Amino acid sequence: MPAGPDAGRGATVGCVRFAISIPQLIADGAFDPAAFRHHLARAEALGFESAWTQEQVLGAAPTLGPIETLTYAAACTERLRLGCAVFVTPLHVPVHLAKSVATLDQLSRGRLEIGVGTGGRGRMFSAFGVGPGGLVARFNEGLRLMKACWTEPRITFEGRFWQLEDAAMEPKPFQKPYPPLWFGGNHPDALRRAVRHGDGFFGAGSTETGRFAEQVRLVREALAEEGRDPGGFGIAKRVYIAVDDDGARARRDIDAALERLYGRTGLAPVAVAGTPEACARGLREVADAGAQMILLNPLSEETTQMERLAADVLPRLS
């Protein structure tokens, strides 16, 4: 991966690659374009492989939309790969999402990566004109339709939810046949779908490391059953993280931030927080659980945290 002249030692440690989150938690009127550009420039200079958003349309936490944020990020960067983990695709019209993805992949000159997931059943489906029934069927059909839009010159599609006859969508994505597809999910069936239809599995930030290790085991079993080369299938995990010389303060900060993001308490065990030594230990556990790429996701003072992670935490993993 290309890196700037002051690239951090920790951008890749052994066989583990590191990514960074793109700031999305922005209060009304508080977006600072210069600070956003600086954050991404530093991410490139520090040698991070990629930068990622997530999707949260409804919720009290002030979260910018992923497509718009990624588009802005693409204009601010040259080398950094850009992704969303994950789009809750059953809540999207597949042809609209396929068009947005193809457009963004063209604008970024092939730097886009896409995460997809069903999002689970605890969502306000009525706000999106979607019934709670047939969620997995809608997800599977939508994915097939997006792939058709990305690869077929003329699209005829007879599905349960969507139908097209001799349609066309151009331009196709810059990457052929389409950007890498990461699958999120927790249920064993979701992990098997990832192996059958995707290029990688992306563990959620809300999943504890021990649970993630079990998911990796199931993914590897499914790869063997499908006869897929595990070397061609990525395994990643989002890690909510806070580093501070005062370990107790770091844990309090991440606990409060997770409560604001998810609207509930008790999520602190999913995060890595504490002194640089403690954070390095937590990240090593994630790597030992099977993560080939770790997405570092601070939830406050993102640029300051990114600098500290690159300078004080990742070198300890070497």
N, C-alpha and C positions, 0 to 999 in steps of 0.2 A: 504494500500500500504506500503510495507517495506520502511524504511528510515534509513539513517545513524544516528550516534549518535548526530550529530549537525544539524539534520533536521530542516528546517525552519517551523515556525508556520503556514506559509501561504500556504503550499503544498496542504492543503484542508481547505477551509473556509466554515463552515456550510455545505451545500449540494453541493457546487461548488468545483470542482477539478481543479488543475492548471497543465498545461503542459508547456514545454519550446521548443523553436525552436533549431534545430541543425545548427551550422554555415555552410552555403553553399556558401556565397559570398566570394570567394577566388580568388585573382588576380593570373595571371600566375606566377608560381614559388613561391608563397607566402604561400603554405600550410605548417603548422607547426604541425607535428604529436603529439608532446608532449603537445602543447596547446590544441589541439583537444581532446586528452585523458583527460586532466585536466578539460576541460569544462564539459565533460560528467560525470566524477567522481564527480564533484561538484553538478551537477544536481541530481545525485542519492543521495548524502549526504544531500542535501537540501530538499529532500523528494518530488520532482516533480514526478507526476504519469507517465508521458510519455514524449518523445522527438520526434519532427516531422521535416520532410523535406517537400519541395514542388518541383514541376517539372517545369522547364523552359529549354527546349532544345535549342531554338533559342532566341537570344536577346543579347544586348550589355552588360548587367550586367553579370559578370563572375560567373556563377552559377554551382556548382558541381551537377552531376547527382544523383537522389534520391536513386536508388538501390545500387549504389556503396558506397554512403555515409552511407546508412543504414547498409550495410554489415560491413563497418569499425566500425560503432558505436556499432553494435552487439558484435564485438570482444573486445570492450573497456568497456563493461558494463555487469552487472549480473542480475539486477532486473528491470531496466527501460524498460517500454514498448516503442516500436519504430514504427513510422508510416510515411506515406506520404499523404499529403492533398493538392492536389489530383493528381493521375495519370490521364492524358488525354487519356483515354483508346482507343478512336477511332484511335489514331495515333500509336497504338501498334499492333503487331500481337498477338492475344489472347493466343495462345499456348506458345509463348515465355514468355509473361508476367506471365502467370499461372505458368510456370516452375520456373521463377525467384522468384515469391512470395512463392511457396512451398519450394524452396531451402532455402530462407532466413528465413522462419518460422521454418524450421528444425534447421538451424545454430543458431538461437536465442533461441531455445527451447520454441517456442510458445509465443514469445513476440511481434509479428508483428500485426499491424493494417493497413488497406488499405483504402485509399480514392479514389473514382472514380468520373469522370465527363466527360461531352462531350467537355468541353473547349470552347464552343461557336463557332461562325462561322468566327471570325476575325483572322484566322490563315493561315499560308502558307502551305496549305494541299498538294500542289504539291511537297514539299520537302520530304513528307512521302509516296508518291505514293498513296495518298488518294484523291478522288474527294470530293468536298464540298456537293454534293447531298447525301441524305440518311444518314446524320450524326447520327440522333437519332436511326435509324434502325441498323446502324453499332454498335453503343454503346450497344443497347439492346442485339443484337445477340452475340457480343463479351463477354458480361457479362455471358450470358447463357453458352457459350462455356467454359469460364474459370471455372465456377461452375462445369460443367461436368468433366473437367480435374481434379478438386480437389476432386471429390466425386465418380466417376464411375470407376470400375475396367477395363471395356472395353468401349471405347467411339466410338459410331457411331452417327454422327452429320450431318444432311442435312440442311445447311443454305443457305442464299442468297449469303453471302460473303465467307464462309468457309465450307469445307466438310471434314469429317473424317470417315473412315470405320474400325471398329474393332481395334482401336488404344488403346494404354495404356500410362499412365504417372505416374511414380513412382519416388520417394516417394510422397505420398500425403502430404499436410500441417500437421505440428505437431498438430495444433489446429483443432478440428473436429466440424463441417464439413470443415471449412476454417476460416481464420482470420476474425475478425469483419470488416464489409464493411460499410464505411462511404460514403455518397453521397454529392457531392458539387453541386452547381447550383443556379441560380437566378429565372428562369422562374417558374411559378406555376406548369407547367407540370413536371419540374425537381424535384420539391418538392414532388409531388405525386409519381414519380418513386422511390424516396428515401424511402417513406413509404411502397410501394409495394414490393420492392426488397432488401432493405438495412437494416442495423442495427442502423443507425443514420444519422443525417444531420449535415454537417460541414459548417458553415457560412464562407464566404471568408473574408480575411483581407481587401480587397478593398471595402467591404460593410459597410456603416455607421450603427451605432447602431440602429437608428430609422427604417431603412430598414430591418435590421436583426430581429427586434421585429415583423414586419409584416410577415416576412418569418416564424417565429416560430408560429405565429397564424395560418397560412395556413397549416403548418405541423401538428399542433394539430387537426385542422379540418379534415385533411386527415386521421389521426390515428383513429379518431372517426368513420369516414365513413367506414374504412376498418375493424373496430372492433379490432384493435390492442391495446394491453396494453401500454399506454404511458410510464409506468415504465420500459419497456424493450426496449425502443428506445432512443438512446442518442441524445443530442443536444449540439453542440460545436461551438465555433467561434475562428478563428485566430484574434489576436489583435496586430497590429503593435504598438510598445510602446517605449517611451524614457523618462527616469526619470532623473531629474537634479535639484539641488537646485535653479538654474537659469531657471525658467520656459520658458522664451522667447528663451533661447538658446536651450532647449530641443525641442521646436516646430520648430525652424529653422533647427535643425539637422534631425529631422524625415521628414520634408518637402523635404530636399535635398536628403535624402536616398531613399524616395519613388519615386522621379523623376528619380534617377539613376536606380531603379529597374524596373519601369514601362515605362520609356521613355516619360513621360508626366507630366505636372504640375497639380496643383489643387487637389491633393489627401490628403492633410493634414487633412481635416475633418474626414477621415476614421480612423485616428490614435488616440491613447491616449498618450498625451505628456504633460510634465510640472513637477511641484514639486511633491514630494511624495503624498501630500494631493490631488492634482489635478488628479494624476494617479489613486489613490484609488477611487476617485469619478467616474472617467471614467469607471473603471472596475466594480464598483458596478452597474452602469447603464447597462453594458453588461449582468451582472448576472440577473438584474431585467428584462431584455428583454427576458430571458429564457435560457441563456447558463448554462448548467450543467457542462461543462468543458470549460476552457478558455486557449487557446494556446498563451502564451506570446511570441512575436516575435520582439526582438530588432533587429535593422539593422546595428548597429555599436557597437564596444566595447562590444561584446555579453556577455563575461564572467563577466566583471565589471557590466554591466547592470543587469544580472541575480542575482548577489550578492545583488545589491541595491534593486531590486524588492523583493527578499526574506526577506531582513532585514528591509526595510523602507516602502514598499508599502503594501504587502499582510497582514502584521499584523494589518494594519489600517482597514482592511475589517472585522475583527473579531467582 
